[in-house]
């Protein structure tokens, strides 16, 4: 493969083809569950260079069909399902998009901005704000994840309740195909009924159908006020009831509704004692609400207080606080975003990113909690997530005193089956926002219909017949190179 590496160095420059030294930033996944071996880390600086790299790899694979060559597109490498790091074969190229980081344009009249795939999400948020607008996609990893990765995995986050997933915030894409062609689909149109909506093939495909190099994104007017409230609720049923009241009282102004279990908040209090976690010790759950109002702060506060008064009267809230200023609001959100970090401090754990209809959430949690407690006495459940859109991070921690690595090794398959079977029984999905990657690829055949899987395989085979793009992720394929 030295000939290929030499050609890649000619395309992007020798300094941008990394084959030696410390490459763990590109070859180890964010959760440190997997570390692969790359043939090379290639860092193009433009869409044209990406296309040339793909053409070179496709040509090499045509000449050497048994080489096992693959391309693994990578953004900020913050994924949670081992979908953007190479396998252990040493035959896969990590194609890093981080140098494609230009905000190409902001169209004020059209309420859009066009950015390259390597733009950090936080940078996009800041550039939108500087232009007087709001780009509402918000994730815990927004300081390091990239737009290309957000779109490749159809990321969710805390604003899905109001604005939808990354897919719903994108109007157009620029994509390099598995053949090295460039599809210019950077349309800012909100209506275009000329055939198949190609962008939605690539969004959520996790780099298995092509490489997203740029996107045209929707912008929104900045709200006049964004107020945050923290409410203690006695049960999951009460949390669902509160959500219904929030829809009635706030309407489209409800932009966040985050659920946090008592044990999850206890981990934050234990491992980050500088954060004062309110109202959690006497309540099964707490809820974090955000009200983004287009009228005024006075109107927003009146709406929020009216909601909480109704919730207290109906008994679905036992106590609540409303942030008095931005600093207090940021602290409350920091507590929420610290749950995954606190759980990591507690030790290795089994993560689940599931969704079920909101109406089925209470029954799902009660039944699955009971099944796990019976199967593994002492198991600890870290429940938190985006209840507003039916997405729960239903994570499982080892019993106190048990070695976390041993627990993971011995119990993960059993826990996954209990949780995933319960998800299926409640009409849900085993991956709500993190994707499939390689971590869940073998589960997909059990929890996705044969018709859906066959259709997905047909699309993959039609667009990427060489299986060059991110092989082994999302789908196990029956066709050969």
C-alpha positions in Angstrom: 0.0 0.0 0.0 3.0 2.3 -0.1 2.1 3.4 -3.6 -1.3 4.5 -2.4 0.3 6.4 0.6 2.7 8.2 -1.7 -0.2 9.2 -3.9 -2.1 10.5 -0.9 0.9 12.5 0.2 1.0 14.1 -3.3 -2.6 15.1 -2.9 -2.7 16.6 0.6 1.0 17.1 1.4 3.3 14.7 3.3 2.7 16.5 6.6 -1.0 15.7 6.4 -0.6 11.9 5.9 0.2 10.5 9.4 1.4 7.0 9.7 3.7 7.0 12.7 3.8 8.5 16.2 0.9 8.9 18.6 -2.3 8.6 16.7 -4.7 7.8 19.5 -6.6 11.1 19.0 -7.8 9.5 15.8 -7.7 5.8 16.5 -9.3 5.6 19.9 -12.9 6.2 20.5 -14.2 8.9 22.9 -15.3 6.3 25.5 -12.0 4.5 25.3 -13.8 1.3 24.7 -11.9 0.6 21.4 -8.6 1.4 19.9 -7.9 0.5 16.3 -5.0 0.7 14.0 -5.0 3.1 11.0 -3.1 2.6 7.7 -2.8 6.4 7.8 -4.6 9.5 9.1 -5.2 11.7 6.1 -6.2 15.4 6.6 -7.4 17.1 3.5 -8.0 20.9 3.5 -10.7 21.2 0.8 -13.6 19.3 -0.8 -11.5 18.8 -3.9 -8.7 17.2 -1.9 -11.3 14.9 -0.2 -12.5 13.9 -3.7 -9.0 13.2 -4.9 -8.3 11.1 -1.9 -11.4 9.0 -2.4 -10.7 8.6 -6.1 -7.2 7.3 -5.3 -8.5 4.9 -2.8 -11.3 3.7 -5.1 -8.9 3.1 -7.9 -6.5 1.2 -5.6 -9.4 -1.0 -4.3 -10.4 -1.8 -7.9 -6.9 -3.0 -8.6 -6.5 -4.8 -5.3 -10.0 -6.0 -4.3 -8.7 -8.2 -1.6 -6.7 -5.5 0.1 -9.3 -4.7 2.7 -8.9 -1.0 2.2 -11.6 1.2 3.7 -12.1 4.9 4.5 -13.4 6.0 7.9 -14.6 9.6 7.8 -14.0 11.4 11.1 -15.1 14.7 12.6 -14.4 15.5 16.2 -14.3 11.8 17.2 -16.8 12.4 19.9 -19.1 9.6 18.9 -20.4 7.0 21.4 -20.9 3.9 19.2 -17.4 3.3 17.8 -18.4 4.5 14.4 -15.6 6.9 13.4 -12.4 5.0 14.5 -10.6 2.3 12.4 -10.7 -1.4 13.2 -7.6 -3.3 14.2 -6.7 -4.5 10.7 -4.4 -1.6 9.9 -6.0 -1.4 6.4 -8.4 1.5 7.0 -7.6 5.2 6.4 -9.0 7.7 8.8 -10.1 10.7 6.7 -10.2 13.6 9.1 -12.4 16.5 8.1 -11.2 18.9 10.8 -9.2 21.1 8.4 -12.4 21.8 6.4 -13.5 24.4 9.0 -14.7 27.5 7.1 -18.0 29.3 7.5 -18.6 29.9 3.9 -21.5 32.3 4.1 -24.5 33.6 6.1 -27.6 34.4 4.1 -29.5 36.9 6.4 -32.6 37.2 4.2 -32.8 33.4 3.7 -32.1 32.6 7.4 -29.3 30.1 6.4 -25.6 29.6 6.8 -23.3 27.4 4.8 -20.4 25.8 6.7 -17.8 23.1 6.1 -18.0 19.8 7.8 -15.0 20.3 10.1 -16.6 23.4 11.7 -16.9 22.9 15.5 -20.6 23.0 16.6 -19.8 25.8 19.1 -18.2 27.9 16.4 -21.3 27.6 14.3 -23.4 28.6 17.2 -21.2 31.6 17.9 -21.1 32.7 14.2 -24.8 32.5 14.0 -25.2 34.6 17.2 -22.7 37.2 15.9 -25.0 37.5 12.8 -28.0 38.0 15.1 -29.4 34.5 14.8 -29.7 31.3 16.7 -28.5 27.9 15.5 -30.3 25.7 18.1 -28.5 22.3 17.9 -26.9 21.9 21.3 -24.9 18.9 22.7 -22.7 18.2 25.6 -19.8 17.8 23.2 -20.5 21.0 21.3 -17.0 22.4 22.1 -15.3 19.6 20.1 -17.9 17.8 17.9 -18.2 18.9 14.2 -21.1 19.7 11.9 -20.1 16.8 9.6 -20.3 14.4 12.4 -23.5 15.9 13.7 -25.1 15.3 10.4 -23.5 12.0 9.7 -25.0 10.6 12.9 -28.2 12.8 12.8 -27.3 14.1 16.3 -30.0 15.1 18.7 -29.3 17.0 21.9 -31.4 19.2 24.2 -33.4 21.2 21.6 -34.9 18.4 19.6 -38.3 18.9 21.4 -38.7 22.2 19.5 -36.3 22.1 16.5 -35.8 18.5 15.7 -32.6 16.5 15.1 -29.7 17.6 13.0 -31.6 16.4 9.9 -34.3 18.9 10.5 -31.8 21.8 10.7 -30.2 21.0 7.3 -31.4 22.3 3.9 -28.6 21.1 1.7 -25.3 19.2 1.5 -22.1 18.9 -0.4 -21.0 15.3 -0.5 -18.1 13.3 -2.0 -19.4 10.0 -3.3 -17.6 6.6 -2.9 -16.4 7.1 -6.5 -14.8 10.5 -5.7 -17.5 12.6 -7.4 -18.7 15.8 -5.7 -22.4 16.3 -5.4 -23.2 20.0 -5.0 -26.5 20.0 -3.1 -25.9 23.1 -1.0 -29.4 24.5 -1.6 -31.0 26.9 0.7 -34.4 26.0 -0.6 -37.1 25.0 1.9 -39.2 23.6 -1.0 -37.7 21.4 -3.8 -39.9 18.6 -5.0 -37.6 17.4 -7.9 -37.3 13.8 -7.1 -35.6 11.9 -4.3 -34.3 14.0 -1.3 -30.7 12.9 -1.6 -29.4 14.8 1.4 -31.5 12.5 3.7 -29.6 9.5 2.3 -26.4 10.9 3.7 -27.7 12.4 7.0 -27.6 9.7 9.6 -25.7 7.2 7.3 -22.6 7.6 9.5 -20.3 8.0 6.5 -21.2 4.6 5.0 -22.7 6.2 1.8 -20.4 9.2 1.2 -18.5 12.0 2.9 -20.3 15.1 3.9 -18.0 18.1 3.3 -20.3 21.1 3.7 -23.9 21.9 4.7 -26.4 24.6 4.5 -28.1 25.0 7.8 -31.3 26.7 9.1 -31.1 29.8 11.3 -33.7 31.1 13.7 -34.3 34.6 15.2 -32.8 35.0 18.7 -35.5 34.7 21.4 -36.1 37.7 23.5 -35.7 35.7 26.7 -34.6 32.2 27.6 -35.6 31.1 31.2 -34.6 27.9 32.9 -36.5 26.1 35.7 -35.6 23.1 37.8 -38.5 21.0 39.2 -38.6 18.0 41.5 -41.0 15.3 40.5 -42.0 12.2 42.5 -42.2 9.7 39.7 -41.8 9.1 36.0 -45.6 9.3 35.6 -45.4 12.8 37.2 -42.6 13.8 34.8 -44.8 12.8 31.8 -47.7 14.7 33.3 -45.5 17.8 33.8 -44.5 17.6 30.1 -48.1 17.6 29.1 -48.7 20.7 31.2 -45.6 22.4 29.7 -46.9 21.9 26.2 -50.2 23.4 27.2 -48.7 26.5 29.0 -45.6 27.2 26.9 -46.5 25.8 23.4 -43.6 26.4 20.9 -41.7 28.3 23.6 -40.8 25.0 25.3 -37.3 24.3 24.0 -35.9 21.9 26.6 -37.3 19.2 28.9 -34.6 17.1 30.5 -35.2 14.3 32.9 -32.6 13.3 35.6 -32.9 10.4 38.0 -32.0 10.7 41.7 -29.0 8.3 41.4 -27.7 10.2 38.3 -27.8 13.5 40.2 -26.2 11.9 43.2 -23.2 10.9 41.1 -22.8 14.6 40.1 -23.0 15.7 43.7 -20.4 13.1 44.7 -17.9 13.6 42.0 -18.4 17.4 41.3 -19.0 18.7 44.8 -18.5 22.3 43.6 -21.9 22.0 41.9 -24.8 22.4 44.3 -27.5 20.0 43.0 -30.9 21.3 44.0 -34.0 19.4 45.2 -32.8 15.9 44.3 -32.4 14.1 47.6 -36.1 13.7 48.4 -37.3 13.2 44.8 -37.1 10.3 42.4 -36.5 12.6 39.5 -35.8 16.2 38.6 -36.7 18.0 35.4 -34.9 20.8 33.7 -37.1 23.0 31.6 -36.3 25.8 29.2 -38.7 28.5 28.0 -37.4 30.5 25.0 -39.9 33.3 24.5 -40.2 35.6 21.5 -42.0 38.4 23.4 -40.1 39.4 26.6 -38.5 38.2 29.8 -41.5 39.3 31.7 -43.8 37.3 29.5 -41.5 34.3 29.7 -41.3 34.4 33.5 -45.1 34.8 33.8 -45.6 31.7 31.5 -43.1 29.6 33.5 -44.5 30.6 36.9 -48.0 29.8 35.7 -46.9 26.4 34.6 -45.2 25.6 37.8 -48.2 26.8 39.9 -50.4 24.5 37.9 -48.0 21.6 38.3 -47.7 22.1 42.1 -51.5 22.2 42.3 -51.9 19.0 40.4 -49.2 17.3 42.4 -46.8 16.4 39.6 -44.2 18.8 41.0 -43.2 18.8 44.7 -40.9 21.9 44.5 -39.2 24.1 41.9 -36.8 26.9 41.3 -36.5 29.4 38.4 -33.1 30.7 37.6 -32.9 34.4 38.3 -30.1 35.1 35.9 -27.9 33.7 33.2 -25.2 32.4 35.6 -27.8 30.4 37.6 -29.3 29.0 34.4 -25.8 27.9 33.1 -25.1 26.2 36.4 -28.3 24.2 36.2 -27.5 23.1 32.7 -23.9 22.3 33.8 -25.3 19.9 36.3 -27.3 18.2 33.6 -24.3 18.0 31.2 -22.1 16.7 34.0 -24.0 13.4 34.5 -22.1 11.5 31.8 -18.8 12.8 33.2 -19.8 11.8 36.7 -20.8 8.4 35.6 -17.4 8.0 33.9 -15.8 8.9 37.2 -17.8 6.2 38.9 -16.4 3.6 36.6 -17.1 1.8 33.3 -20.8 1.4 32.6 -23.2 0.0 30.0 -24.7 2.9 28.0 -28.0 2.8 26.2 -29.5 5.5 24.0 -33.1 4.5 23.5 -36.3 6.0 22.6 -39.9 5.0 23.2 -43.2 7.0 22.8 -43.5 9.4 25.7 -46.8 7.7 26.6 -44.9 4.4 27.1 -42.0 5.8 29.0 -43.2 5.3 32.6 -44.2 1.7 31.9 -40.9 1.0 30.1 -38.8 2.3 33.0 -40.8 0.5 35.7 -40.7 -2.9 33.9 -37.1 -2.7 32.8 -35.9 -1.5 36.2 -37.6 -4.4 37.8 -36.2 -6.9 35.3 -32.7 -5.7 35.8 -32.9 -5.7 39.5 -34.1 -9.2 39.5 -31.4 -10.4 37.0 -28.6 -8.6 38.7 -29.2 -7.7 42.4 -27.7 -4.4 43.4 -27.4 -3.1 39.9 -27.5 0.8 39.8 -29.5 2.6 37.1 -28.4 6.0 35.7 -31.6 7.3 34.0 -31.5 10.7 32.4 -32.1 12.3 29.0 -34.4 14.1 26.7 -37.9 13.1 28.0 -39.5 15.9 25.9 -38.8 13.9 22.7 -38.9 10.4 24.2 -35.2 9.8 24.3 -33.7 8.3 27.5 -30.1 7.5 28.3 -30.8 4.4 30.3 -27.4 3.5 31.6 -26.4 0.6 33.9 -23.7 0.8 36.6 -22.2 -2.2 38.4 -23.3 -3.0 42.0 -21.3 -1.3 44.7 -18.0 -3.0 45.3 -18.0 -5.0 42.0 -15.2 -4.5 39.6 -16.6 -2.3 36.8 -14.5 -3.9 34.0 -15.6 -7.4 35.1 -19.2 -6.3 35.3 -19.0 -4.9 31.8 -17.4 -8.0 30.4 -19.7 -10.5 32.1 -23.0 -8.7 32.1 -23.2 -6.4 29.0 -24.7 -8.9 26.6 -27.4 -9.9 29.2 -28.2 -6.3 30.1 -28.4 -5.3 26.5 -30.9 -8.0 25.7 -33.1 -7.1 28.6 -33.1 -3.4 27.7 -33.4 -3.9 23.9 -36.2 -6.4 24.2 -38.1 -4.0 26.5 -37.5 -1.2 24.0 -38.9 -3.4 21.2 -41.9 -4.4 23.3 -42.7 -0.7 23.9 -42.5 0.3 20.2 -39.1 2.0 20.6 -35.7 2.2 19.0 -32.3 0.9 20.4 -30.6 4.0 19.1 -32.3 7.4 19.4 -29.5 9.8 18.6 -26.0 8.2 18.9 -26.3 6.0 15.8 -25.3 2.4 15.3 -21.6 2.5 14.5 -19.9 -0.8 15.1 -21.1 -1.2 18.7 -24.7 -1.9 17.8 -24.3 -3.3 14.3 -24.9 -6.9 15.4 -28.0 -5.9 17.4 -29.6 -4.2 14.4 -30.6 -7.5 12.7 -32.6 -8.5 15.8 -34.4 -5.1 16.2 -34.9 -3.9 12.7 -37.4 -5.4 10.3 -36.0 -7.6 7.4 -37.6 -5.4 4.9 -35.9 -2.3 6.3 -32.5 -4.1 6.5 -32.8 -5.4 2.9 -33.7 -1.9 1.7 -30.7 -0.4 3.5 -28.4 -3.0 2.1 -29.7 -2.4 -1.4 -29.0 1.3 -1.0 -25.5 0.7 0.3 -24.7 -1.8 -2.5 -26.0 0.6 -5.2 -24.1 3.7 -3.9 -20.9 2.0 -2.6 -20.5 -1.3 -4.5 -16.8 -1.6 -3.3 -17.8 -1.2 0.4 -15.1 1.5 0.6 -17.0 3.9 3.0 -16.8 3.1 6.7 -17.1 -0.7 6.2 -18.5 -2.7 9.1 -20.5 0.2 10.5 -24.3 0.4 10.6 -24.7 -2.8 8.4 -23.1 -6.2 8.1 -23.2 -6.8 4.3 -23.7 -10.0 2.4 -22.1 -8.8 -0.8 -18.4 -9.0 -1.5 -16.0 -6.6 -3.0 
